[in-house]
Amino acid sequence: MSNLGFNFPDTDWTCALVRQSLAEDIGSGDATTMITTGSDQTIEATIVARQPGVVAGLPLGEIIFDQLDSTVKMEKLVEDGQHLLPGTRVAVLRGPAAAILTGERLLLNFLQHLGGIATLTAQYVEQVKGTSCKVLDTRKTLPGYRHLAKYAVRCGGGHNHRMGLYDRIMLKDNHWATADGRVAELVARGRKDFPDLDLEVEVDNFTQLEQVLKLGVEWIMLDNFSFDDTAKAVEMRNFAGSGALLESSGNVTLETIGGYARAGVDAASVGRLTHSVPALDLGLDMDRK
């Protein structure tokens, strides 16, 4: 689990995603813009919040317009992670009208989706305030968007679970099934073959939990435990003297996450942070210069 602050994933992957997204939208050319703007026309455009929320993804504006037309300049009026009120001016774009018109939808698509993730994450974080429980994301992300989605979670005050299949061994119920329940053998194999990776094991009941507490894993996922069962699991972990951290998972909602946090878990993972968020409502208003 990590929280890397607001370090933006300005990677080759992100730049390639922007390049692919521009190609998808523009195709053979922005026909509408070509018939409505002159080559020397410049405008100023302001991104404005239409609803309360948390902003995320502003560095994408520079990446988009560096690829589209580097003469467009973007002035950020707020920073990623900042809470917005309706009417808050987020950023100003200045430059050729054609480039801004062509790039506006892509920029807003990114900002609205990532802002939606950051906003929902902040709401979950608020529900566990006063406890030691951390809000975690999952791998339930739009393909290709994971680095950005997990960045947006951090902007909302959440923490990142594993980035992918390569940075943590996570034995879930299907892995138990493929090994006929021989989870101790899987843990031993993981320690041997991947000594630098943390190990996490999902459990569905107290029998499995008792078994896994003896294996010295870093994380244990409590899948669909009730509040009372979660509190009992915490007691079992403490009594066993295990250093394993406990993560609640399975239909964790805004209404339930506080209950899990108060039961004493170290973290709760929430798939909906990235797989089904509503977009943050942002608009772009233009003025001809």
Sequence and secondary structure as in RCSB ss.txt:
>XXXX:A:sequence
MSNLGFNFPDTDWTCALVRQSLAEDIGSGDATTMITTGSDQTIEATIVARQPGVVAGLPLGEIIFDQLDSTVKME
KLVEDGQHLLPGTRVAVLRGPAAAILTGERLLLNFLQHLGGIATLTAQYVEQVKGTSCKVLDTRKTLPGYRHLAK
YAVRCGGGHNHRMGLYDRIMLKDNHWATADGRVAELVARGRKDFPDLDLEVEVDNFTQLEQVLKLGVEWIMLDNF
SFDDTAKAVEMRNFAGSGALLESSGNVTLETIGGYARAGVDAASVGRLTHSVPALDLGLDMDRK
>XXXX:A:secstr
 B  TT    SHHHHHHHHHHHHHHHTT  HHHHHH  TT EEEEEEEESSSEE   THHHHHHHHHH TT EEE
ESS TT EE TT EEEEEEEEHHHHHHHHHHHHHHHHHHHHHHHHHHHHHHHTTTSS EEE  S   TT HHHHH
HHHHHTT BB  SSTTS EEE HHHHHHTTT HHHHHHHHHHH TTS EEEEESSHHHHHHHTTTT SEEEEET 
 HHHHHHHHHHHHHHT   EEEEESS  TTTHHHHHHHT SEEE THHHHS     EEEEEEE 
